[in-house]
Amino acid sequence: MFMFSGERKFHIKLRFSLLAHRLMLEEYPHSAVLMTGEGDGHWLFEADVVNYVGISRFILGLFDEIEVLENEGLRSFLRSKIERMKLR
């Protein structure tokens, strides 16, 4: 989905607000099959990714609209990106 390939995959689970859900569908229409409505205006997104680059760009751009529910590696990757942004 994010145009990366690799052999090792990482399972991620995120909670999207309605805004994040709509933007994900606009930017990545194929993501529709990876989302499930929660009924309270939120959506669960579950996918396997080969790296965190594509999804982290999306998360950081909408940090108030997305919650990382599963994958400590993704959380660490995001923390590292945020620390580097602080130094600039």
MARGUBA-415263 format. One record per residue (C-alpha): residue in one letter; residue number from 1; x, y negated, z negated. Coordinates in steps of 0.5 Angstrom, whole numbers, padded with zeros to 4 digits. Layout:
N
+------+------+-------+-------+-------+
: resn : resi :  east : north :    up :
+------+------+-------+-------+-------+
:    a :  NUM :     X :     Y :     Z :
...
+------+------+-------+-------+-------+
***
This chain:
88
+------+------+-------+-------+-------+
: resn : resi :  east : north :    up :
+------+------+-------+-------+-------+
:    m :    1 :  0000 :  0000 :  0000 :
:    f :    2 :  0006 : -0005 : -0002 :
:    m :    3 :  0010 : -0003 :  0004 :
:    f :    4 :  0015 :  0001 :  0000 :
:    s :    5 :  0017 :  0008 :  0001 :
:    g :    6 :  0021 :  0013 : -0003 :
:    e :    7 :  0021 :  0020 : -0006 :
:    r :    8 :  0020 :  0018 : -0014 :
:    k :    9 :  0013 :  0016 : -0016 :
:    f :   10 :  0010 :  0012 : -0022 :
:    h :   11 :  0003 :  0012 : -0024 :
:    i :   12 :  0000 :  0005 : -0026 :
:    k :   13 : -0006 :  0003 : -0029 :
:    l :   14 : -0009 : -0004 : -0029 :
:    r :   15 : -0015 : -0008 : -0031 :
:    f :   16 : -0017 : -0013 : -0026 :
:    s :   17 : -0021 : -0019 : -0028 :
:    l :   18 : -0027 : -0021 : -0022 :
:    l :   19 : -0022 : -0026 : -0019 :
:    a :   20 : -0016 : -0021 : -0019 :
:    h :   21 : -0020 : -0016 : -0016 :
:    r :   22 : -0023 : -0020 : -0010 :
:    l :   23 : -0016 : -0023 : -0009 :
:    m :   24 : -0013 : -0015 : -0009 :
:    l :   25 : -0018 : -0013 : -0004 :
:    e :   26 : -0017 : -0019 :  0001 :
:    e :   27 : -0009 : -0018 :  0001 :
:    y :   28 : -0010 : -0011 :  0001 :
:    p :   29 : -0016 : -0008 :  0003 :
:    h :   30 : -0014 : -0001 :  0003 :
:    s :   31 : -0014 : -0002 : -0005 :
:    a :   32 : -0022 : -0001 : -0005 :
:    v :   33 : -0021 :  0006 : -0006 :
:    l :   34 : -0016 :  0005 : -0012 :
:    m :   35 : -0021 :  0001 : -0016 :
:    t :   36 : -0027 :  0003 : -0021 :
:    g :   37 : -0032 : -0002 : -0024 :
:    e :   38 : -0032 : -0002 : -0031 :
:    g :   39 : -0039 : -0006 : -0031 :
:    d :   40 : -0037 : -0012 : -0035 :
:    g :   41 : -0034 : -0016 : -0030 :
:    h :   42 : -0027 : -0012 : -0030 :
:    w :   43 : -0024 : -0007 : -0025 :
:    l :   44 : -0019 : -0001 : -0027 :
:    f :   45 : -0014 :  0000 : -0021 :
:    e :   46 : -0010 :  0006 : -0021 :
:    a :   47 : -0005 :  0008 : -0016 :
:    d :   48 :  0002 :  0011 : -0015 :
:    v :   49 :  0008 :  0006 : -0013 :
:    v :   50 :  0015 :  0008 : -0011 :
:    n :   51 :  0017 :  0001 : -0014 :
:    y :   52 :  0015 : -0004 : -0018 :
:    v :   53 :  0017 : -0010 : -0013 :
:    g :   54 :  0010 : -0011 : -0010 :
:    i :   55 :  0005 : -0010 : -0015 :
:    s :   56 :  0009 : -0014 : -0020 :
:    r :   57 :  0009 : -0020 : -0015 :
:    f :   58 :  0001 : -0019 : -0015 :
:    i :   59 :  0001 : -0019 : -0023 :
:    l :   60 :  0006 : -0025 : -0024 :
:    g :   61 :  0002 : -0029 : -0020 :
:    l :   62 : -0005 : -0027 : -0023 :
:    f :   63 : -0002 : -0026 : -0030 :
:    d :   64 : -0008 : -0029 : -0034 :
:    e :   65 : -0013 : -0024 : -0030 :
:    i :   66 : -0009 : -0017 : -0030 :
:    e :   67 : -0007 : -0013 : -0036 :
:    v :   68 : -0002 : -0007 : -0036 :
:    l :   69 : -0006 : -0001 : -0039 :
:    e :   70 : -0001 :  0004 : -0037 :
:    n :   71 :  0007 :  0005 : -0035 :
:    e :   72 :  0012 :  0002 : -0040 :
:    g :   73 :  0017 :  0002 : -0034 :
:    l :   74 :  0012 : -0003 : -0031 :
:    r :   75 :  0012 : -0007 : -0037 :
:    s :   76 :  0019 : -0007 : -0038 :
:    f :   77 :  0020 : -0009 : -0031 :
:    l :   78 :  0015 : -0015 : -0032 :
:    r :   79 :  0019 : -0017 : -0038 :
:    s :   80 :  0026 : -0017 : -0034 :
:    k :   81 :  0023 : -0022 : -0029 :
:    i :   82 :  0020 : -0027 : -0034 :
:    e :   83 :  0026 : -0027 : -0037 :
:    r :   84 :  0030 : -0029 : -0031 :
:    m :   85 :  0025 : -0034 : -0029 :
:    k :   86 :  0026 : -0037 : -0036 :
:    l :   87 :  0033 : -0038 : -0034 :
:    r :   88 :  0032 : -0042 : -0028 :
+------+------+-------+-------+-------+
***
